[in-house]
Amino acid sequence: MERLRCQRIGCNATFTEDDNPENSCTYHESGPIFHDGMKKWSCCKKSSHDFSLFLEIPGCKTGKHTTEKPVIAKPAANRNRAIPAPTSMTNVSPKDACPRCRQGFFCSDHGSQPREVIPKASNTVTSVPSESNTDVQQHHPAPVKKKVDINEPQICKNKGCGKTFTEKENHDTACSYHPGPAIFHDRMRGWKCCDIHVKEFDEFISISPCTTGWHNASPAS
């Protein structure tokens, strides 16, 4: 029987109609809140500054898997409203007054670009041009992993994947994922790697991965 993909936020598992018992699905019933770099689930109040860790926060509700997209309750506007600029900045340009631009996030209104994080060991790392970076990611060698049984089930930590795999079945095109990073600005969510931006969070979660490679059970550094 054909396996279906669960559409609940935070689940991402596959199931069949004949194998879908109660409490087999763990999910978040309410949408996320993004504010000043913090990502928080409004249903359980758990949060993280790191988007990868945020997506790994386990769901707080259980039920049956479903193929119907959930209707996500919108958080109160006053809880997610950006802090206004100080009154002393009346003569500052709109770009300098924009809290997103000042933090280095992508801003469609003022043309800001995401701020690149400089690694501590900058003397040993050489930046790769964006044109060749995608090609390198698509043909990335198998990551170094701890020794595990080749038949032991593991969960892939690559962004946009989350599938269960075994080392016996792992290969250089087994995983479909987003190398990232994810970009959030006002009501827009998207991935820098494939330059796709949408308004709704469930649409963002369902954006098809743009890169293939090896499954990786270790969180990205």
N, C-alpha and C positions, 0 to 999 in steps of 0.2 A: 504493500500500500504506500502511496506517495506520502512523503514526510512534509509537513507544513511548518512554516516559520512563525513562532509566536510573536504577536505584535505588541504585547504589553511592554511598557517602558522598564528597562532594567533586566529583562528576561533573555531574549535573543536565542532561546532554545528551539529545537525542532521537535515535532510530535506527530502522531497519527490520531485519527478520530477514535480508533479502537484502543489506543493506549494514552489516555488523557484523564487520569484519576484526579480527584479533588486534592488540593494542596501540592500538586506537582509543579506549579508555577510560582516563582518568587519574584515580585515586581514592586515598582513604586507606583502608587495610585495618583500622585499629584506631580505636576511639572516642577522643573528646577527654577531656582532664582540665581541670577548672575548680577553681582554688584561689586565694583572696585576690585576685580580680580578674584573674588570669592565665589565658589560654586556651591550651592546648597540645595538639597532636596526639601521642598516645602512640606512634604508629608511626614518625614521623620526628623527633620532639622539637622541631618548629618551633612557635613560640608568638607571641602578641601580646596586649597589654592591650585593644586595640580589637577589638570583635566583628566589625565589617565587614572589617577587615584580616585577622582570623583566618580568616573564611570564604573569603577570596581566596587563602590559602596553597595553592599547587598540590599536587595529589596526588603521592604518592611511589611509587605502584605503577601498572602498566599491565596491560591485559587486554582482554577483550571486554565490551561493554555487556550488562546483564542487567536483567530486570524482577523478579528475586527479591531481596527485602530481605536484606542481609547480616546474619550473626550477629556482633555486635560483641563482641570480648573485653573483659571488665570489667577495668580497671586494678586493681592491688593496692590494698587498702583503706588500707594505711599510707602510700601515696604521695599519697592524695587526702584525707587526714584533716586537718581544720582544727587549727591550733595552739591548744592549750588556754589558757584564760585564766590569768593569773598568780595565784599562791596568795594574793597580797595583796588580791584582790578578793572575798574571801569574804563581805563584807557588802554587796556591790553587787547591785542587782536583776538578775534573769535577762536582762532586755532590755539593760541596760548591759553585761552580761558577754558577750552574744552577739556574736561577731565580725562577723556579717552586718549586724546593726543598727548597730554602731559605724561600719561603712563606708558606711552609707546605702543598702544594698541592700534589696530587698523581702524581708520575713520573715513567713511565714504564722503562725509560732509567737507572735510578739510584736507583729505589726501594723505593722512598719516600712514606710516607703514609699521608693521609689527616690529618691536625692538628685538634685535638678535641677542640671545643670551651668550655672553662670552665665557667660555670655560676657564677654570682656574689655571690649567696648564696650557695657557694660550701660546707659549713659546714652542710647543710641540705639535700644535694643531694648525693645519692650513685650510683656509676656507675654500670650498669648491663652488665654481660658478653654478647658478641655478639651472642652466641648460643641461649640464652634465650630471647634476645632482640626482635628478629623477632616474636617469639611466643607471647610475651607480646603485640606487636603492632597489631598482627592479631586478638587478643581478647580484644582490648582496649575498655573500657566502653564508653557509650555515653558522648560526651563532654558537658560541661556546657555552655548553650547558653542564650542569652537574651530572654525575653518573646516575642514571636511572635505568630501570628495566625497560627494554625496548617495547614491551607490551603494556607498560603502566600508563593509564589514562592521565593526561595533563590538560590544563586549560590554557589556550593561547592568550597572551597578554598584548598582542599587537592591536593597535587602535582600530576598531571597526570589525574585528574578527570575533574573539571570545569563544571559538569552537573548541570542543574536546578532541584531542588527537593522541596518537602514540608515536614514539620515535621510529617504530618500524614502518609506519605509514608516512612519515614526514619526508618532504623533498622540496626542491627549489621553486616549485610552483603550487605547493599545497595550500598556502595561505593567501587570502585576499584581504588587504588592509589599507589604512591611510597612514603614510609616514608623517603626516601632520605638518605644522601644528594646527590645532583648531583655532578659529578666529571668531570672537563675539564682539558685536558692536550694536548697541541699542537693541533693536528687535531682530537683527540679522545674525544668523549662525552659519558657519561654513568651515571648509577646509582649505588651507593655503595650498596644499599639494595639488588639488584638482580644480581650484578656483570656482567652487560651487557654493552659493550662499542662499539660504532660505529663511523664512520668517518663523515658522513653527518648529518647536524642538523635536516633535515626532518625525517631521520631515527631515530634520538634520540627522537624526539617528538612522534613518533609512537611506541616506545617500550611499550609493554603491561604492565600495572600495576601488581605488584607482591603481593599486600596486600589488604585485604578486611576489611571493618569496617563501621562506621557511617559517613554519609555526615557531613561536618563541614563548616558552612558559615563564621566562624571567621578565619582570617589569623593565621597560625601557629606561636606560640611565639618563 
